[in-house]
Amino acid sequence: MKAARVSQVGGPEVLEIGDLPDPQPGPGQVRSAVRAAGVNPSDWKKRKGLMDSELPQAMGYEAAGVVDERVMDDGWARQGGVEQEGPPGVPSAGVLGPARQRS
């Protein structure tokens, strides 16, 4: 998957577009194919080294997409029928989140 990331602190010039392994959902998680990702103040603060200074780091923790796989708590994989809620785990091309049935 493609991801915007930084491996050093600095201005916009330190942003890199690179490849990361596709995230694989574990029990109780869903994976979403990201269709849009956003940048918020925490992203540029991280890029500048003002917060969460662990490097390298992926940017774009706000995302919208379509669930393409879920893994039930019993470990069996399923597709569709689940919404993603809460913060994603891996930004930009695919994200992981908790699986919850829509009520």
C-alpha positions in Angstrom: 0.0 0.0 0.0 1.1 3.6 -0.5 1.5 5.9 2.5 2.7 9.4 3.2 5.4 9.2 5.9 8.3 11.0 7.5 11.6 9.5 8.6 13.0 12.8 9.9 11.5 16.0 11.3 11.3 19.1 9.3 9.1 21.0 6.9 6.9 19.7 4.1 10.0 18.7 2.1 10.5 15.7 4.5 7.3 14.0 3.5 7.8 10.9 1.5 5.3 8.7 -0.4 6.4 5.1 0.0 5.2 1.5 0.1 4.2 -0.3 3.3 3.0 -3.8 3.8 -0.8 -4.2 3.4 -2.3 -4.4 6.9 -3.8 -7.7 7.8 -6.8 -7.6 10.2 -6.6 -9.7 13.4 -9.5 -11.1 15.5 -12.2 -8.5 16.1 -10.8 -6.1 13.5 -11.8 -4.8 10.0 -9.6 -3.6 7.2 -10.8 -0.7 5.0 -9.7 0.3 1.6 -9.1 4.0 2.0 -10.7 6.3 -0.6 -9.8 9.6 1.1 -7.3 10.6 3.8 -6.9 13.9 5.5 -4.2 15.8 7.3 -5.0 17.5 10.6 -2.9 19.6 13.1 -1.5 16.5 14.8 0.1 15.4 11.5 2.1 18.6 10.9 3.0 18.8 14.6 4.4 15.2 14.4 6.2 16.1 11.1 7.9 19.1 12.9 8.8 17.0 15.9 6.5 18.8 18.3 4.6 15.7 19.4 5.0 11.9 19.2 8.5 12.0 17.9 8.9 8.3 17.1 10.3 7.9 13.6 9.5 6.7 10.9 5.9 7.6 11.1 2.9 7.5 8.7 0.7 10.6 8.3 -3.0 10.9 7.6 -4.9 9.5 10.6 -8.2 10.7 9.3 -9.6 8.4 6.6 -12.7 7.3 4.9 -13.2 4.1 2.9 -14.9 0.8 2.3 -14.5 -2.2 4.5 -12.9 -4.9 2.4 -12.3 -7.6 5.1 -13.1 -8.3 8.7 -11.9 -11.0 11.0 -14.4 -12.2 13.7 -13.3 -12.8 17.3 -13.1 -16.5 16.5 -10.5 -15.8 13.8 -12.7 -16.5 10.7 -12.5 -13.9 7.9 -15.6 -12.3 6.5 -16.2 -9.5 3.9 -18.6 -6.5 4.1 -21.4 -5.6 6.4 -19.3 -3.9 9.1 -18.5 -0.2 9.7 -15.2 1.0 11.0 -15.3 3.0 14.1 -12.5 4.6 16.1 -9.0 5.5 15.1 -7.4 3.6 12.2 -4.1 1.8 12.7 -2.3 2.3 9.4 -3.1 5.3 7.3 -3.3 6.2 3.6 -4.0 3.0 1.7 -5.5 0.6 4.2 -6.6 0.9 7.8 -7.5 -1.4 10.6 -10.1 -0.8 13.3 -12.4 -2.6 15.7 -15.3 -4.6 14.1 -18.7 -3.5 15.3 -22.1 -4.5 13.8 -24.3 -1.6 12.7 -27.3 -1.3 15.0 
